Amino acid sequence: MTISTLKDERGFAMVTAIVLMALMFGLGLVALNATEKNSNRTREQRVRESSLALDEGVLYAQSLVLATKWANALNPYPATCTSGGTASDKCPSAATLAGSANANFANVDQLNNSSWKTKVRDNGGALTNAYDPLQADLAQTTAGKGTCAAPCTYDFNGDNEIWVQAQSTVRGKKRNVVARMRLEQIVENVPETGVTAGALSVTNNGSHGGTPIIDATGATVLVRCADITTTSCVDAKAGQIVPTPQAASVPNLMTAKQLARFKQRAITDGRYYAGCPTKNAANKYDFSGDVVWIEGCASPPNLTNQVQTVDCAPPSGMATKCTNVEDEPGLVIWHCGRADMAGGYTHRGILYMVNDSDGTCPAGLGARGDGKCVGQNVDETRDVLTTSGGFAVWGALAVDGAGCMKIGSNGLQVRFDANVFDSAVSYGTVGLVQNTWRELRPQDA
């Protein structure tokens, strides 16, 4: 071997290349592993966010359901609502939340084996100050209210607030949130008149020793008929109506939008009658409550001695049996048709005859009246409200439009009280109480 051959270094180039390639391959594997981990973390984060988005959507979906049917004693909610459960008007719609391409939550994660459930619980007892999922399914005892059986799924303490818990799972990732929801109450602005009608007639001819039959002292008695000097516009003896009725272009007591809100409240409270009033379990007609809505009564029932009442102390001359207690007056809205009130009881609150002023009554039950009251007997073309037999209103009385109001009984029949207008409260939306939203541990039931 020659010395030149021993000095030949060409074989080291291959070794160097192999070493460098090994190093580069190792670095590539490290980078690939890091990329895969980052990708997994990104996907996990995306799934967690998808699960939280669905969970919050479920929470607010339940609040929308509460806005249409508030959870009160007449409307207790299920112990739980679930995405796979039976459809209910008290649960969010599973079809619109997740699980299909047309749902509100339909990204690639939420379409893949997602599920949810909700709980509605009163904010009393152990849940007064904060929501404890370990206490949520137990009976709740509230001072002054008693005990609500487990689970307490309605507004037992009556403060118009309730807890809603939502739990959602997306691709195995669970999120669990809770918030207290409040039912908004709207104090409606309505004219505080004593008596309003298209025309007015007192069909009782007695003088009653100078005692008025309609006493709206502190307010006004307004009629829409033009010629107040004619008996077809206002038919009453001197002193029967105080103060003296006035002719005025007075608007209806409520707007169509206000009526819609009160109708929804009556439905929510379970105080809506589709048609004429029906009797309750005690075989009585029940006009108690904050808002009672009577829809489309073509043939008003005989109410004599058949109305549920409580003892009360109204002004002298009125029946001492009332539809509501003195400090909780109610609003009765008779939407379509004619009402015939009789039977020796006093309505504590506002009695309002809409007379189709919002234009939504069916054929045959539309607006009545031409600004006249004619005769002593019921006139089916003109009369919207007739009273007899000791019925009285302690609060306010209104008939919309040109309808006739006939008051025909002994003694004081109407006594104005401005306090009843505080009961003209409708429901608005259901919203989250500030600073009550929080996320619970996923495993908390």
Secondary structure, 3 states (H helix, E strand, C coil): CCHHHHCCCCHHHHHHHHHHHHHHHHHHHHHHHHHHHHHHHHHHHHHHHHHHHHHHHHHHHHHHHHHHCCCCCCCCCCCCEECCCCCCCCCCCHHHHECCCCCCECCCCCCCCCEEEEEEEECCHHHCCCCCCCCCCCCEEECCCEEECCCCCCCCCCCCEEEEEEEEEECCEEEEEEEEEEEEEEECCCCCCCEEECEEEECCCCCHHHCCCEECCCCCEEECCCCCCCCCCEECCCCCEECCCEECCCCCCCCHHHHHHHHHHHHHHCCEEECCCCECCCCCECCCCCEEEEECECCCCCCCCCECCEECCCCCCCCCEECCCCCCCEEEEECCECEEEECCCEEEEEEEECCCCCCCCCCCCCCCCCCCCCCCCCCCCCEEEEEECCCEEEEEEEECCCCEEEECCCCCCEEECHHHHHHCEEEEEEEECCCCCEECCCCCC
